[in-house]
Amino acid sequence: MDCWKAGSDKKWVYPTLLLCIYGFFATMKPAEPFLTPYLVGPDKNFTIEQVTNQLFPIWTYSFLALLIPVFLFTDYLRYKPVIIIQGVALVINYVLLVFADGMMAMCYLQFNNGLVSATEVAYYSYIYSVVDAEHYQKVTSYCRSITLTAYTVGSTMAQLLVSLEVVSYFDLNVISLGSMTVALLTSCFLPMPRQSIFFQSSDKSSDDTIKSNTSNGCIHLKKNLQGSSENTFFSERKWLTHWLSIKGKNTFLKVILQLWSDFKICYSSRNLLYWSFWWAIGTCGYYQIFNYVQVLWDHIAPSKNVSVFNGGVEALTTLTGAITSFGVGYIKLDWAVWGELVLGIFSGVSSAALFIMDTTNNIWVCYVGYMIFKASYMLLITITTFCIASNLCMERYALLFGVNNCMALILQTILTIVVVDSSGLGLDIVTQFLIYGSFYALIAGTFLLKGVHTFIQHRLKRKERNLEEDVTSITLDPPTQQMCMSTKL
């Protein structure tokens, strides 16, 4: 009996191990830090303007177009098929980079890369459907840390091989193709989840769905988040129960109605709106910098003329970001009071780093600026994720994750069309980074002003409470005062 119990307690190990193996090989891409030098080099022979203004914008449009349908179908198909699709798309990417030539092939590559990015939600959601809730914290740390480790290993290996002139950029893509193939094969052995997060079995009643959400912690949203309305919560719950009872067994419609109800409840909180607003605009800027920083590096130190250290910088930057994110767990602050100020201060740091990257002619200064920028983003996105997730159940966190990323991509698409795309302004890379630095400066100013306002309000309320306590203690008789003092102590 004890052996059977011990075996059941270890059921989470097998799917977690397989998913971590998949995550390692899917993320270990030695060719990625040198993608721009490879495309503008003799192997593909594109111009820097073609890469910047014609190829890279396609990824943004593809990612945005695919994100919402992939988000819904990932849950409906129960994750594993979508992970396999991601594995196939990763293999196709490097088959094209190794064997294909011409603008059309590279355009399809960027579209396919958008599919890879959109299907990442399956990797981060799958594990929650095959392990018990008691193991969530442990498996989350494993799955996230393995991808950071893989990216660091891939970038470090690439830098060493390139610096020692052991391989060419073409060979790095061949190595990456082998890694993606291993990831695809591993994905086929993942256990199929028995249920999804949103699309539960159709025989559950609407009341069971509501009760399940409540027991999972959804109801504490109205208790813990400032500005959330109790009447809104219960009116939405009543509306949802009514419509689910009318629509009968239409599971897909039930899910859509439930998602819409959850969406309105979540965003009725002002605090959630502020954190989600930073998530969307901060992530928008981060995606844009990450996509085009290699172009800036190639502008400052052309890869055709000098040795580049993109791989080493990406490895060190990823490690710094991981350490920064890990350190957030040890910061003891009242985020309701200090959160907006922290967002404003470090957004200002990001802005300063981008301005330095944009104005310098020294590639090493540019590398350091990128490290500072990425470390600041990792710090802030970890704080934002923690503050949102700590007040939501898993279903609503998954919903907000999808919505906030969708908003980030919409903003990035607008930014790309106006600033980058050749059909828009088609600005050069230096002017682009000047705009990105100004973008983060605007974010910093907005949150600093809001943070100062929140801090002043907090101090005034604290003084009012102290004054009320003093007045109360003066009006009370001595024995009651002594009793109150004992209670406080």
N, C-alpha and C positions, 0 to 999 in steps of 0.2 A: 504493500500500500504506500509506504514512504517512498519507494523507488518510483512508483507511478506519479506521485505528487511532485517529486523532484524533477521528473521528466517534463511534466506539464508546466512547471515554473520556468523551464529553459526553452519553451517553445519560441520565445521571442528571439533567441540567439541566431537560428538558421536564417530567417528572412533578413535580419539586421546585417548579418555577415555578408550575405549575397548582395544586398543593396549597397553596402559600403564598398564591396569589390567593384560593383558596377559604377558607383560614384567616383571611385579612384581612377579607373581607366577612362571613363567618359570625360573627366576633367583634366587628366594629364595630357595636355596638348603642347608639346615642345615647340610646335610651329607658330602658335598664336602670338607670342611676343614679337615675332618677326614677320607678321603677315604683310604689313605695308612695304618693308624692304623687298619681300619676295614678289609682290605684285608690280612694283616699279622697277624691279631688277630685270636682268636679261631673260629670266625664265618666262615671265608674262609680258613684260615690256609695256606696261601702261604708264601714262603720265600721272603725276601727282594730282593734277586737276581732275582727271577722269576718276581716280580713286576717291577723292574727296567729294566731288560734286555730283557724280553719277552712280557710283557703285555703293558706297557706304549708306546713303540715304534710304536705299531699298530695304535694308534690314529694319529700320524704324517703321516703315509703312507695313511691312509684312508682320512684324511682331504685334503691332496694334490691331491689324485686321484679324489675326488668328487668336489673340489672347482670350476673348470672351467665349467664343465657341469651344476652344480647347479646354478652357476652365470648366465648362458645363459637361462636355463629353468625357473629360478625364474622370469625373466622379461617376457619371452614368456607366461608363465602361469598366469601372473599378480598377483604374490606375495601371495595372500591368500592361495591357495592350498599348497604352499611350507611352509607357517607358520603352517598350519595344520599338514603337514608331520613332521615338527620339533617337534610339540607337541606330536605326536604319538611316535617319536623316544625318546623323553625325558621320556615318560611313560614306554617304553620298557626298557630303561636303569635301572630304579629303580625297575621294576618288576624282572629283572635279578639279581640285587644286593640283593633284598629281598628273592627271591625264588630259584634262580639257584645256582649250585655249579659246581666246576670243571674248568679246564683250558680252554676248548673249549667255555664254556658259557661266561667266562670273556674276551676271545679273541674277541668274537662277540660283547660283550659290548663295547670294545674299538673301534671296527670298527663302531659301531652304534654312538658312541660319536663323531667320525669324521664327520658323517652325521649331527649331531646336530650343530657342529661348522661351517660346510660349509653352512648350511641353515640360519645362523645368518644374512646373507646379506638381506634376505627377511624381517626380522624385521626392519632393519634400512632403507630399501628402500620403504616399503609399504606406509608409511604415505605420501610420496611425490607424490604419484599417486592419492590420494583421497582428498588432501587439496590444496588450492590455494597458489601460490608462496609467497604471502604476509604473510602467517602464518608459513613459513618454519622455521625461526629462533626460534619461540616460541615452535612449536611442537617438533623440534629437541632437545631442552633443556629439555622438559618434558620426552621424550622417553629415553634419555640417563641418566637423573638424576634418573628416577624411577628404572633403573636396578642397579645403584650404591646403591641406598637406599635399594633395595631388598636384594642385596648381603650382605650389612652391617647388615641388620636385621636378615637374616638367619644365618650369622656367629656368631653374638652376642648371638642369642637365643641358638644356638648349644653349644657355650662355657658355657653359664650359666647352661644349662641342664646337661651337662657332668660334670662340676665342682661341681655342687650340688648333683651329682649322682642320678638325677631324672630318667634319661633314659640311655640306652646303645647305642653303635654305630649302632646296628641293628634298634633300635627304630627311630634314626635320619633318616635312609633310608626310613622307613615307613612314617614318616612325610613328607619327600621330595616327595615320591610317591603321597601323597595326594595333595601336591602343584602342581605337574606336571599335575595331573588329572584336577584340576581347570583350569590350563592354557590351556589344550587341549579343554575343553568345551567352554572356552571363545573365542578361535580362530574360532570356528564354527559360531559365531555371527558377525564376522567382515564383513563390507560391501565389496562387490566385486568391485575392481577398474574398471573403464570404459576403461582405456588405460594403456599401459606400458610406460616406459621411452624410450627404444630403439625400440621395436616392435610396431610402430604406425600403424594406420589403413592402409591397403594396397592400398586404393584409393588415398592416397597422392602421388603426383608426386615427382620425385627426386629433382626438383627445390625447391618444398615446404620444403622438408627435409633439404636441404642446407640452405635455408633462415631461417627456424626455428632455426637451430643451430646457425646461425649468430646472430639472434635477441636475443637469450638466452645468448649471451656473449661469444661464442666460439671464435669469431674473435679477441677479445681483447688479446688472448694468444700471438699473434705475436707482439702486441704493448707493453705489460707489462713485458714480460719475456726476459731477456738478453740472447743473443745467438740464438734466434729463427729467422728463415729466412723467410722474406716476400715472396720470390720466392718459397720457399718450400711450404708455406701455399697455395698459389694460384695454384701451379702446382698440389698439392694433391687434391685441390678442383675441378680443371678441370678434373683430372683423375677420381675422384669419380663420377662426374656428367655424364661423358661419359659412364662409366660402368653401372651405375644405369639405364640409358636410354636404354642401350642394353638389360639388363636382364629383363626388363618388370616388371611383377607383382610378381616375386619371392621375397617375403618379407624377408625371412630368409637370402637369399644371399645378399640382399641389406644391411641388418644389419651387416653381416660379413664384407662386403667391407667397409662399413662406419666405423666400429670399427678398421679395419686395417689402414685405412687412418688417423683416429684420433690418433691411436697409434703412427704412424710415425711423425705426426705433434707435438704431446705432447713431445715426447722424443727427438725432435730436439733441445730443449732448454737445455743448459748446467745447468742452475740453477735447472730446474726440475729434471735433471739427478742426481745432487748432493743430493737434498732432498729425491728423491725416493730411492737412494742408501742407505742413512741412514735408511729410513723407512724399507727397506727390511732386512738389516743386524741387525738393532736394534730390530725389531719385532721377527726375528729368535731367537736371544738370549733371549728375554723376554719369548717367548713360551717355550723354553727349561728350563729356570729357574723355571717358573710357574709349569711346569709338574713334575719336579723332586725335588723341594724344600722340599716337605713333606718327601721324602726319606732321605734327608740330616738331617732334624730335627729328624727323627726316629733313624738315626745313632748316633747323638749326645746324644739324650735323648730318649732311647727306650720306646715306648708307653706301652709295657708290664710291665715295671718296675716303671715308674713315671707318674704323671699327665701331660697331654699336654695341651697347650693353643693355638693350631692352629687356632681355631675359633676366639678368641679374637684378635689375631695378624692379621688375614685376615680382620676382621672388621675395626680395627684401620688403617691398611695399605690402605684399599680401601677409607676410609674417608680422609686420608692424601693425597692420589692421586687425589681425587676429589677436594680438596682445592687447591692443586698445579695447577691442570688444570684450575680451575676457575681463579686463579691469573694471568694466562697468558694474559687474556683479558685486564689487567691493566698495562702490561709492554710496555713501549714506546721505541722501538729500531728500527733502520734501519736494518732489518733482512738480507738484501742483503749484508751488510757489516759485521754485528756481528753474523749472524746466524751460520756460520761454526765454529766460536770460541766457541759459546755456546754449540753446539753439541759436540765439542771436550772436553770441560771442564766437562760437566755433564756425558759424556761417561766415562771419567776418574774417576769421583765420583762413577759411577756404578761399574767400575772395582775394585776400592779400596774396595767397600762394599762386592763384591763377594770374594775377597781374604781374607777379615776378616771373612766372613761366613765359608770359607773353612778351615781356620787354627785354629779357636777357638774351645774349648771344652765346652764353656759356652752357653747353649741354648738361654739365654736372649740376649747375644751379637749377636748371629746368627739371632734372631728375629729382632733386631734393624737394622742389616745389610740388611735384606730383605726389611724392611720398607724404608730405604734410597734408595735401588736399585729401588723399584717399584715407589717411588715418582719421582725419576730422569727420569725414563722411561715415566711416565705419563706426566711430564713436556715437554719432548722432542717430544713425539709423538703428543701432542697437538700443539706445535709450528710448527712441520712439516706438520701436517694436515692443519693448518691455512694457512701456506705459499703456499701450493699447491692449496688448494680449493679457495683461494682468487683470483687466476689467471685463473680459469677454470669455464666453465659452468657445470651444473649438470651432463650432459651425460658424459663429459670427466673426471670429477672427479670420477664418478662411475667406469669408465673404469680403471683409474689409481689405484683406490682402489683395484680392483680385481687383476690387474697385479702385483702391489707391494706386496700384500699379497701372491700371487702365488709364486713370487720370494723368499719371506721370507720362505715359506714352502719348496721350493726346497732346499734352503740352510739348513734348519732345518733337512730335510730328509737326506741330505749328512752327516751332523753332527751326526745325530742319528745312521745311518748305521756304520759310522767309530768309533764313541766313545762309544755308548750305547749298540747297538744291540749285542746279544750273537753271531751272525754270523760274527760280526766285531771284534773289540778289546774287547768289553764287559768290560769296565773299571769299577772299583768301584766308588762310588758316590763322594768320596773325590777327586780323580784324575779328575773326570768329572768337578767338580766345579773349580779346578785349571785351566783347559782348558778354561772354560767359562770366568773366570776372565782375562785370557790372551787374549781371543777373544775380550773382550771389551777394553782392553788396546791397542790392535792394532787399533781398531776403533777410540779410543781417539787420538792416535798419528797421524793417517791419517788426521783427521779433524782439529786437532790443527795446523799441518803444512799447510794445505790448507787455514785455517782461517787466519793465520799470513800472508800468501802470498796475500790473498784478501785484508786484512787490509792495508798492505804496498802499494799495487797498488792503493787503494782508496786514501791514503794520498798523493801519488805522483801525481795522477790526480788532486787532489784538489789544490796542490801547483802550478801545471801547469796552471790551470784555474785562480788562483789568480795572477800569474805572467803575463798572457796574459791580464788580466784586468788592471794591473798596467801599462803595456806597452801602452795599448790603451789609458788610461787616460793621460799619459805623452804626447803622440803625438797629442791629440786633443787640439783645441784652448780653451781658458778659458770659453767662453759662452757655448760651447758644453760640457765641463767638468761639468759645473754647471747643465746643463740639465740632464746629465747622473746620477749625484749625486741625483738630485731630483727624477728621475725615480726609483733609487735604494731604496730611502727612501719611 
